[in-house]
Amino acid sequence: MASVLMQESSAQDNQVKEHPSRYVNYKGITSKAVAVLLIIWTVFQVYFTTFGAISAINLRAFHCLFLLLFTFLLFPVTRKSLKQRRYPSLLNLLLIALSIFCILYLVIYFPRVARSGGRLNTTDLYVAGIGILLVFEASRRACGNLGILAAIFLAYNWFGAYIPGALGHNGLTLKRILSTQFWGTQGIFGIGIGVSATYIFLFVLFGSFLKYSGFSKFINDFSLALVGQTPGGPAKVAVMASAAMGMINGSAIANVATTGTITIPLMKQTGYSKNFAGAVEAVASTGGQFCPPIMGAVGFVMAEFLNISYVSVMIAAVIPAFLYYLGLLFAVHFEAKKRGLSGFSKENIPDAMKVIREQGHLSLPLFILITLMCCGYTPLYSAVISIVATVLSSYLRADTRMNIDKIILAVTEGARGAISVGVCCVIIGIIIGTVTLTSLGLNMGYVILSVVDNSNILLTGFLTMLMSVVLGMGVPGVAAYVIVQAVAVPVLIKVGIVPICAHLFCLVYACLSNITPPVAMSCYVAAGISGGNQLKTGLLAVRLGLVGFLIPFFFLTNPELLIGVVPDVKIYEYLWIAFTASAGTIALAGGLQNYLLTECNLVERILLILVCPMMLYPGITTDIIGMVLLSAVIVLQKVTRQ
């Protein structure tokens, strides 16, 4: 055990060196104690979310306690205060003591408050106030700007009384605010932390086990074998690897920070510009959050909101996710052809069958996860079984076995990775609590519907898109979706949108806020790795992911783009829709990159861009027009090339 903990200490040291603004680097016995606490937290979460008997409020309370504990232990008070320490500072120890007191007080006295119908005494109010302040301090350290957004929403509880019009309200007392935000199930201990305590923690842990089993290496090698020799091979490998890992870890920013350190330098060495390389990695990592089969754990949350099976959500998201990555792959392909960039040399490409023989067994946990969920088992139970399967499958070959050292490292890194996202989910409870308490969501919906006609779906969608992007800026995918669905989804449903279409619409734009300037967090991280310009990287990312910005508008008015949403649609009809939409997506990529069979002139670019909406819209007439335009461009380019 001692050797494992020292290895964890060494791994933490390396992580601090790579990300100096994230963690305090403790030494010696303190570092070992942190590792032991992370293991205890993991055992607690796995047991009580799947097998143990515990009330929902107690599970959320103890989860919050661990989040506060590790935030005050591992995240510095300020960046300037980051340095090696032997023991936590007195301030952090005080904050930890207050956190323990507040959470234990909540656990002990919550039944009494619930039985009394929410009546609070003076001590209850003081505990609530201290607890909310502790959450804001943890958010300031771990979440950055999200705490500012939550503070604005919290202030709205008071100052909304001074806002005229539909967005104002009658004002709320301090007692009412504290009661809802801390003692109620709509605030800090509401749906946000509920998601973190269940889906997010287990699937971040699952992703960590996959990493240490060698699954990420398998994905990289297999992607390299498939597309490594094609023009722009390194960029295509980056797209495929980032998509696979992004759908598991559920955080675009974390995915860029990890896979980007490998893929971005490779793209630059191949000949891509530093801004383009950073944009490719940012766009590829962002799409993983709505890419089946795992969807970064967001799909499970959506299934809970819609009260449908996760399989239905997963199947519905297939075509939008496929088109998103198809457009990105062809964008990097056309850019490579235009620049005359080649792929990897043949001697550097692994044999695909050899990769499957030697590492293919590492994908078994993923297949087990999907199979269990398709058979009706809960995502939480499926995740735990898949974690066990990850360890067992690694023993099928001697060179991939996860020994006790690797298992403990996977546990501690997985728990550590859940902290930032978890704190985000805690602080968004303030936002959701405010929306519920003040009816802000209904009021914003009223404002939007008063601006547009109830039948104008596209204009309503456009305004909702702006709201979704703004609310999702700088927030992890799951947290962004939980915020947006509380405010934006009711607006779309009000104008007649099918609920699953409304939820997917808001999910996609909440995720794409990671690549939308001015707060394009994924692009900022990618630009930091590539050495490029942040604004140029962000603008390129929007261009590369443009099909992702367009598709949701088409499935708002044409739910046929989402498999299984419209009854009585035949399989061959879905295949035709996917084929024509793919052709339109490729045409859009060609028009934006100024290349199809050869470089395009202005007329050809305009025609290619016009093809996209024609063929994304499911209809025979538009499909024929789009095919004619695309064929005309191909013929023109063939004649020009000859």
C-alpha positions as a printed Julia matrix, in Angstrom:
642×3 Matrix{Float64}:
   0.0     0.0     0.0
   2.8     2.41    0.85
   4.37    2.01   -2.59
   1.02    2.65   -4.24
   0.41    5.8    -2.23
   3.86    7.08   -3.01
   3.14    6.4    -6.68
  -0.07    8.37   -6.32
   1.97   11.15   -4.73
   4.33   11.09   -7.71
   1.41   11.13  -10.13
  -0.04   14.11   -8.28
   3.3    15.89   -8.48
   3.36   15.37  -12.25
  -0.23   16.58  -12.55
   0.59   19.73  -10.63
   3.55   20.4   -12.91
   1.32   20.03  -15.98
  -1.54   22.1   -14.53
   0.08   24.45  -11.99
  -3.09   26.45  -11.39
  -5.22   23.48  -10.33
  -3.9    21.62   -7.31
  -1.92   22.23   -4.17
   0.96   19.79   -4.13
   1.25   18.19   -0.7
   4.26   16.13    0.29
   4.82   13.07    2.42
   2.16   11.8     4.77
  -0.36   14.5     3.8
  -0.32   13.4     0.17
  -0.87    9.8     1.29
  -3.77   10.89    3.5
  -5.42   12.68    0.56
  -5.08    9.52   -1.54
  -6.66    7.41    1.22
  -9.56    9.89    1.53
 -10.14    9.71   -2.23
 -10.32    5.92   -2.0
 -12.76    6.1     0.93
 -14.95    8.53   -1.03
 -14.97    6.21   -4.04
 -15.96    3.17   -1.97
 -18.74    5.21   -0.34
 -20.1     6.43   -3.69
 -19.99    3.06   -5.43
 -21.64    1.23   -2.54
 -24.42    3.66   -1.71
 -25.36    4.57   -5.3
 -25.84    0.94   -6.3
 -26.24   -1.45   -3.37
 -26.55    0.42   -0.07
 -29.72    1.84    1.49
 -29.5     5.61    1.96
 -31.96    8.44    1.44
 -31.46   10.75   -1.53
 -30.88   13.81    0.64
 -28.26   12.03    2.77
 -26.42   10.74   -0.32
 -26.35   14.26   -1.77
 -25.3    15.76    1.56
 -22.34   13.42    2.06
 -21.37   13.82   -1.59
 -21.35   17.58   -1.07
 -19.26   17.14    2.07
 -16.59   15.21    0.19
 -16.62   17.77   -2.63
 -16.08   20.65   -0.19
 -13.42   18.69    1.7
 -11.34   17.97   -1.41
 -11.87   21.42   -2.9
 -10.48   23.1     0.23
  -7.66   20.53    0.39
  -6.59   20.46   -3.25
  -7.51   23.82   -4.79
  -5.47   26.84   -3.67
  -7.03   29.97   -2.2
  -5.45   31.96   -5.05
  -3.11   31.03   -7.86
  -0.34   32.99   -6.22
  -0.7    30.88   -3.07
  -0.06   27.65   -5.0
   3.08   25.97   -3.73
   4.26   22.78   -2.12
   2.89   22.37    1.38
   3.34   19.76    4.05
  -0.02   20.47    5.72
  -3.2    22.39    4.81
  -3.33   26.03    5.9
  -5.32   27.12    8.95
  -7.87   28.8     6.69
  -8.51   25.58    4.79
  -8.76   23.6     8.02
 -11.34   26.09    9.31
 -13.36   25.82    6.08
 -13.22   22.03    6.27
 -14.42   22.08    9.89
 -17.31   24.39    8.99
 -18.23   22.15    6.05
 -18.36   19.07    8.28
 -20.47   20.92   10.85
 -22.99   22.28    8.31
 -23.46   19.0     6.44
 -23.78   16.89    9.58
 -26.25   19.42   10.99
 -28.29   19.1     7.79
 -28.25   15.29    7.92
 -29.3    15.2    11.59
 -32.01   17.87   11.53
 -33.43   17.54    7.99
 -36.11   15.03    9.11
 -37.29   17.5    11.75
 -37.47   20.34    9.21
 -39.3    18.12    6.72
 -41.87   16.99    9.32
 -42.53   20.59   10.36
 -43.29   21.68    6.81
 -40.07   23.67    6.41
 -40.19   25.69    9.63
 -36.69   26.89   10.53
 -35.27   28.22   13.78
 -32.45   30.77   14.07
 -29.7    28.13   14.15
 -31.08   26.52   11.0
 -30.87   29.85    9.18
 -27.3    30.52   10.32
 -26.22   27.04    9.2
 -27.89   27.62    5.82
 -26.11   30.95    5.37
 -22.7    29.49    6.25
 -23.33   26.49    3.98
 -24.16   28.7     1.0
 -21.04   30.8     1.57
 -18.91   27.65    1.71
 -20.36   26.49   -1.61
 -19.56   29.84   -3.22
 -15.97   29.7    -1.93
 -15.56   26.18   -3.31
 -17.02   27.35   -6.62
 -14.62   30.31   -6.75
 -11.68   27.93   -6.48
 -12.88   25.11   -8.72
 -15.35   26.62  -11.22
 -14.25   30.18  -11.93
 -16.91   32.26  -13.67
 -19.79   29.91  -12.85
 -19.76   31.23   -9.29
 -20.25   34.76  -10.64
 -23.26   33.61  -12.67
 -24.72   31.88   -9.6
 -24.18   35.04   -7.54
 -26.12   37.06  -10.13
 -29.0    34.59   -9.92
 -28.89   34.64   -6.12
 -29.01   38.46   -6.14
 -32.03   38.27   -8.44
 -33.99   36.79   -5.52
 -33.74   40.18   -3.79
 -33.41   42.69   -6.6
 -36.0    41.14   -8.87
 -38.54   43.24   -7.03
 -36.97   46.36   -8.58
 -37.02   45.01  -12.16
 -40.04   46.22  -14.13
 -41.98   44.08  -16.55
 -42.3    40.34  -16.93
 -38.82   39.56  -15.57
 -39.54   41.18  -12.21
 -41.15   39.58   -9.17
 -42.49   40.61   -5.76
 -39.23   40.02   -3.89
 -38.34   37.32   -1.4
 -37.31   37.36    2.24
 -33.92   36.14    3.39
 -35.58   33.34    5.33
 -37.41   32.11    2.23
 -34.23   32.18    0.16
 -32.16   30.29    2.74
 -34.94   27.77    3.22
 -35.16   26.98   -0.49
 -31.47   27.11   -1.37
 -30.13   25.03    1.53
 -32.96   23.16    3.26
 -35.08   22.46    0.2
 -34.6    19.93   -2.58
 -34.65   22.58   -5.33
 -31.44   24.37   -4.38
 -27.95   23.18   -3.46
 -29.17   19.66   -2.72
 -31.39   19.47   -5.78
 -31.07   17.83   -9.18
 -27.61   19.22   -9.89
 -25.82   17.51   -7.03
 -28.07   14.49   -7.51
 -26.62   14.06  -10.99
 -23.08   14.51   -9.67
 -23.55   12.0    -6.85
 -24.76    9.29   -9.22
 -24.12    9.41  -12.95
 -21.18   11.8   -13.13
 -19.07   10.23  -10.41
 -19.48    6.66  -11.64
 -18.86    7.45  -15.29
 -15.83    9.65  -14.58
 -14.53    6.73  -12.5
 -15.3     4.35  -15.38
 -13.35    6.58  -17.75
 -10.38    6.57  -15.39
 -10.39    2.76  -15.24
 -10.55    2.6   -19.04
  -7.55    4.91  -19.24
  -5.4     2.82  -16.91
  -6.46   -0.41  -18.61
  -4.94    0.91  -21.85
  -8.23    1.61  -23.65
  -7.13    5.1   -24.72
  -3.99    3.6   -26.3
  -6.17    1.08  -28.11
  -8.36    3.89  -29.47
  -5.3     5.84  -30.64
  -3.66    2.82  -32.28
  -6.87    1.67  -33.94
  -7.62    5.18  -35.25
  -4.06    5.4   -36.53
  -4.44    2.08  -38.33
  -7.71    3.21  -39.96
  -6.91    6.74  -41.13
  -3.27    7.4   -40.28
  -2.02    7.08  -43.88
  -4.75    9.24  -45.43
  -4.16   12.96  -46.12
  -4.11   14.8   -42.8
  -4.0    11.5   -40.91
  -2.91   12.97  -37.54
  -5.9    15.34  -37.5
  -8.3    12.49  -38.27
  -6.75   10.39  -35.52
  -7.25   13.34  -33.17
 -10.92   13.59  -34.16
 -11.62    9.89  -33.63
  -9.65    9.57  -30.38
 -11.09   12.77  -28.89
 -14.62   11.72  -29.81
 -14.17    8.32  -28.13
 -12.65    9.71  -24.95
 -14.88   12.79  -24.85
 -18.08   10.75  -24.75
 -16.71    8.88  -21.71
 -15.23   11.65  -19.56
 -18.01   14.16  -20.33
 -15.79   17.24  -20.11
 -14.64   18.97  -23.27
 -12.1    21.08  -21.4
 -10.55   18.09  -19.62
 -10.46   16.15  -22.88
  -8.61   18.94  -24.67
  -6.15   19.22  -21.79
  -5.35   15.48  -21.9
  -5.61   14.22  -25.49
  -4.69   17.63  -26.89
  -1.17   17.47  -25.48
  -0.56   14.54  -27.87
  -2.74   15.3   -30.9
  -2.11   19.04  -31.31
   1.71   18.76  -31.64
   1.22   15.89  -34.14
  -1.08   18.04  -36.28
   1.38   20.93  -36.19
   4.24   18.65  -37.24
   2.14   17.42  -40.17
   1.73   20.97  -41.47
  -1.55   22.26  -40.02
  -1.44   25.76  -38.62
  -1.4    26.07  -34.84
  -4.8    27.78  -34.82
  -6.34   25.07  -37.01
  -4.81   22.27  -34.9
  -6.21   23.78  -31.71
  -9.64   24.28  -33.29
  -9.82   20.66  -34.49
  -9.05   19.32  -31.02
 -11.56   21.68  -29.36
 -14.38   20.76  -31.77
 -13.66   17.02  -31.55
 -13.6    17.05  -27.73
 -16.8    19.09  -27.49
 -18.92   16.77  -29.63
 -18.25   13.79  -27.37
 -20.75   15.17  -24.86
 -23.69   14.42  -27.18
 -22.15   11.44  -28.98
 -23.68    7.98  -28.32
 -23.34    5.47  -26.81
 -22.34    7.19  -23.52
 -22.86   10.92  -24.27
 -20.67   11.99  -21.36
 -23.38   10.89  -18.87
 -25.7    13.67  -20.13
 -27.91   11.15  -21.89
 -28.74    9.45  -18.6
 -29.78   12.76  -17.08
 -31.92   13.56  -20.12
 -33.62   10.18  -19.87
 -34.5    10.97  -16.25
 -35.99   14.35  -17.2
 -37.99   12.85  -20.07
 -38.95    9.72  -18.11
 -37.93    7.46  -21.01
 -35.27    4.8   -21.41
 -31.68    5.83  -22.04
 -31.62    3.65  -25.15
 -34.28    5.91  -26.71
 -32.14    8.99  -26.03
 -29.02    7.29  -27.35
 -30.68    6.19  -30.6
 -32.23    9.61  -31.16
 -28.81   11.29  -30.96
 -27.12    8.99  -33.51
 -27.69   11.0   -36.73
 -26.83   14.48  -35.28
 -23.62   13.15  -33.68
 -22.67   11.25  -36.86
 -23.15   14.34  -39.03
 -21.17   16.49  -36.59
 -18.11   14.27  -36.77
 -18.53   13.54  -40.48
 -18.36   17.27  -41.17
 -15.26   17.65  -38.99
 -13.46   14.68  -40.6
 -14.08   16.0   -44.11
 -13.1    19.52  -43.06
  -9.66   18.32  -41.95
  -9.45   16.12  -45.06
 -10.19   19.01  -47.43
  -7.76   21.25  -45.54
  -5.06   18.59  -45.92
  -5.74   18.18  -49.65
  -5.69   21.94  -50.17
  -2.35   22.28  -48.34
  -0.89   19.12  -49.87
  -0.43   17.46  -46.47
   0.25   13.75  -46.24
  -0.44   11.26  -43.49
   1.94    9.11  -41.48
   4.44    6.97  -43.33
   3.57    3.3   -43.73
   6.23    2.08  -41.31
   4.67    4.19  -38.52
   1.19    2.72  -39.01
   0.24   -0.28  -36.86
  -1.57   -3.22  -38.43
  -5.29   -2.99  -37.69
  -5.78   -6.71  -37.14
  -2.75   -6.86  -34.87
  -4.13   -3.97  -32.82
  -7.47   -5.78  -32.48
  -5.8    -9.07  -31.53
  -3.53   -7.5   -28.91
  -5.76   -4.73  -27.52
  -9.28   -5.4   -28.74
 -10.25   -7.09  -25.47
  -9.97   -3.68  -23.76
 -13.19   -2.58  -25.49
 -15.22   -5.37  -23.83
 -16.31   -3.16  -20.88
 -17.84   -0.67  -23.31
 -19.83   -3.42  -25.05
 -20.89   -4.82  -21.66
 -22.09   -1.36  -20.59
 -24.2    -0.88  -23.71
 -25.57   -4.44  -23.58
 -26.63   -4.14  -19.94
 -28.43   -0.84  -20.55
 -30.16   -2.25  -23.65
 -31.32   -5.18  -21.5
 -33.01   -2.76  -19.09
 -30.47   -2.49  -16.27
 -29.97    0.94  -14.73
 -27.02    3.04  -15.94
 -25.56    3.07  -12.4
 -25.61   -0.7   -12.05
 -24.27   -1.06  -15.6
 -21.43    1.36  -14.85
 -20.32   -0.53  -11.74
 -20.39   -3.88  -13.55
 -18.43   -2.31  -16.42
 -15.77   -1.02  -14.01
 -15.34   -4.55  -12.66
 -15.29   -5.86  -16.24
 -12.54   -3.36  -17.09
 -10.26   -4.88  -14.46
 -11.14   -8.47  -15.39
 -10.76   -7.94  -19.14
  -7.33   -6.37  -18.63
  -6.16   -9.78  -17.34
  -6.88  -11.45  -20.68
  -3.37  -10.43  -21.74
  -0.3   -10.19  -19.53
   0.85   -6.8   -20.87
  -2.47   -5.04  -20.06
  -3.15   -6.39  -16.57
  -4.24   -3.83  -13.99
  -2.33   -4.62  -10.83
  -3.22   -3.15   -7.46
  -1.07   -0.08   -8.16
  -2.98    0.73  -11.35
  -6.34    0.08   -9.72
  -5.63    2.49   -6.87
  -4.3     5.09   -9.3
  -7.47    4.71  -11.38
  -9.61    5.15   -8.27
  -7.8     8.24   -7.0
  -7.58    9.93  -10.4
 -11.23    9.19  -11.14
 -12.33   10.67   -7.82
 -10.09   13.68   -8.35
 -11.54   14.2   -11.82
 -15.09   14.3   -10.42
 -14.35   17.2    -8.05
 -14.52   20.17  -10.44
 -17.61   18.95  -12.26
 -19.21   18.04   -8.94
 -18.67   21.51   -7.48
 -20.18   22.97  -10.67
 -23.26   20.8   -10.13
 -23.52   22.0    -6.53
 -23.36   25.69   -7.44
 -25.89   25.34  -10.27
 -28.31   24.33   -7.55
 -28.34   28.05   -6.67
 -29.32   28.84  -10.27
 -32.01   26.17  -10.47
 -33.32   27.1    -7.04
 -33.66   30.72   -8.16
 -35.41   29.72  -11.39
 -37.87   27.62   -9.39
 -38.43   30.1    -6.58
 -38.93   33.18   -8.75
 -40.55   31.49  -11.78
 -37.75   32.99  -13.87
 -37.96   30.19  -16.44
 -41.64   30.81  -17.06
 -41.08   34.56  -17.19
 -38.24   34.26  -19.73
 -40.43   31.97  -21.79
 -43.2    34.55  -21.66
 -40.79   37.27  -22.83
 -39.6    35.18  -25.78
 -43.11   34.13  -26.74
 -44.28   37.75  -26.54
 -41.57   38.73  -29.04
 -42.32   35.98  -31.57
 -45.45   34.39  -32.88
 -46.29   31.04  -31.28
 -46.1    29.4   -34.7
 -42.66   30.83  -35.54
 -40.6    27.85  -34.45
 -37.33   28.92  -36.09
 -37.26   32.37  -34.51
 -38.15   30.87  -31.13
 -35.37   28.33  -31.66
 -32.9    31.08  -32.53
 -33.65   33.05  -29.35
 -33.51   29.83  -27.32
 -30.16   28.98  -28.94
 -28.72   32.32  -27.82
 -30.0    31.74  -24.3
 -28.59   28.18  -24.25
 -25.15   29.26  -25.46
 -24.94   32.1   -22.96
 -26.07   30.0   -20.0
 -23.72   27.16  -20.96
 -20.56   29.24  -21.37
 -17.64   28.03  -19.28
 -19.64   25.18  -17.71
 -19.03   21.4   -18.09
 -21.48   19.66  -20.42
 -23.71   17.99  -17.83
 -23.91   21.11  -15.66
 -24.6    23.3   -18.7
 -27.44   21.05  -19.81
 -29.04   20.99  -16.35
 -29.02   24.8   -16.27
 -30.34   25.23  -19.81
 -33.1    22.63  -19.6
 -34.57   24.41  -16.59
 -34.88   27.69  -18.49
 -34.99   27.0   -22.22
 -36.74   23.65  -22.71
 -40.17   24.85  -21.47
 -40.05   27.65  -24.06
 -39.64   25.21  -26.94
 -42.27   22.79  -25.64
 -44.67   25.73  -25.32
 -44.52   26.35  -29.1
 -45.21   22.71  -29.89
 -41.78   21.1   -30.11
 -41.57   17.4   -29.27
 -39.98   17.16  -25.77
 -37.0    15.01  -26.78
 -36.27   17.39  -29.68
 -36.39   20.35  -27.28
 -34.0    18.66  -24.84
 -31.52   17.62  -27.55
 -31.69   21.11  -29.06
 -30.68   22.71  -25.77
 -28.09   20.01  -25.03
 -26.27   20.53  -28.31
 -26.05   24.31  -27.91
 -25.12   24.09  -24.24
 -22.2    21.86  -25.27
 -21.26   24.01  -28.28
 -20.87   26.99  -25.96
 -17.44   25.46  -25.25
 -16.34   26.52  -28.75
 -18.41   29.69  -29.09
 -16.51   32.99  -28.64
 -16.07   35.04  -26.56
 -16.13   32.42  -23.75
 -14.88   29.4   -25.72
 -13.16   27.55  -22.88
 -12.18   24.5   -24.94
 -10.6    26.76  -27.55
  -8.68   28.69  -24.88
  -7.18   25.47  -23.52
  -6.38   24.23  -27.04
  -4.8    27.56  -27.98
  -2.65   27.37  -24.85
  -1.33   23.99  -25.97
  -0.87   24.92  -29.64
   0.54   28.41  -29.0
  -2.13   29.9   -31.24
  -4.36   32.94  -30.95
  -7.4    32.33  -28.75
  -9.85   34.37  -30.84
  -8.69   32.91  -34.17
  -8.84   29.4   -32.73
 -12.39   30.05  -31.51
 -13.56   31.41  -34.87
 -12.02   28.46  -36.7
 -13.72   26.1   -34.26
 -17.11   27.64  -35.06
 -16.43   27.14  -38.78
 -15.32   23.54  -38.31
 -18.3    22.72  -36.11
 -20.82   24.76  -38.1
 -22.91   21.73  -39.03
 -23.44   21.2   -35.31
 -24.92   24.7   -35.08
 -27.26   24.0   -38.03
 -28.59   20.48  -37.39
 -30.71   21.3   -34.29
 -32.82   23.78  -36.28
 -33.61   21.07  -38.8
 -34.73   18.48  -36.25
 -36.88   21.11  -34.53
 -39.12   21.26  -37.56
 -38.33   17.76  -38.86
 -38.05   15.25  -36.0
 -37.41   12.53  -38.62
 -33.71   13.37  -38.21
 -33.91   11.79  -34.75
 -34.32    8.04  -35.0
 -37.33    6.68  -33.14
 -38.98   10.02  -32.38
 -41.53    9.95  -35.21
 -43.58    6.72  -35.29
 -44.02    4.64  -38.46
 -40.8     5.82  -40.13
 -39.21    2.87  -41.92
 -35.56    1.86  -41.69
 -34.93    2.6   -45.36
 -36.31    6.12  -44.85
 -33.82    6.73  -42.02
 -31.03    5.41  -44.25
 -32.03    7.8   -47.04
 -32.25   10.72  -44.59
 -28.79    9.86  -43.25
 -27.38    9.55  -46.78
 -28.73   12.87  -48.06
 -27.81   14.69  -44.83
 -24.28   13.25  -45.08
 -23.95   14.52  -48.63
 -25.1    17.97  -47.5
 -22.65   17.92  -44.59
 -19.74   17.01  -46.88
 -20.78   19.75  -49.3
 -20.82   22.3   -46.44
 -17.35   21.2   -45.33
 -16.1    21.57  -48.89
 -17.63   25.01  -49.28
 -16.2    26.29  -46.01
 -12.73   24.81  -46.65
 -12.77   25.96  -50.31
 -12.03   22.46  -51.63
 -13.94   19.48  -52.99
 -12.18   17.64  -55.83
  -9.97   20.66  -56.3
  -9.95   24.24  -55.02
 -13.29   26.0   -55.5
 -14.06   29.31  -57.09
 -16.58   31.69  -55.55
 -19.59   30.3   -57.45
 -18.73   26.72  -56.51
 -18.34   27.63  -52.85
 -21.73   29.33  -52.8
 -23.38   26.35  -54.49
 -21.8    23.89  -52.05
 -22.97   25.9   -49.05
 -26.5    26.07  -50.53
 -26.52   22.28  -50.95
 -26.28   21.77  -47.17
 -29.69   23.14  -46.06
 -31.34   21.56  -49.11
 -30.16   18.08  -48.17
 -30.41   18.4   -44.4
 -34.12   19.09  -44.85
 -35.91   15.72  -45.2
 -37.93   16.11  -48.39
 -37.81   14.69  -51.94
 -37.94   18.08  -53.67
 -35.13   19.62  -51.63
 -33.08   16.42  -51.94
 -33.33   16.53  -55.74
 -32.37   20.22  -55.86
 -29.42   19.56  -53.58
 -28.26   16.57  -55.63
 -28.46   18.6   -58.84
 -26.4    21.45  -57.35
 -23.81   19.07  -55.88
 -23.55   17.15  -59.17
 -23.09   20.43  -61.04
 -20.16   21.4   -58.83
 -18.56   17.95  -59.21
 -18.89   18.1   -63.01
 -17.48   21.62  -63.1
 -14.5    20.59  -60.99
 -13.85   17.46  -63.07
 -13.86   19.54  -66.24
 -11.6    22.14  -64.62
  -9.17   19.47  -63.39
  -8.97   17.89  -66.84
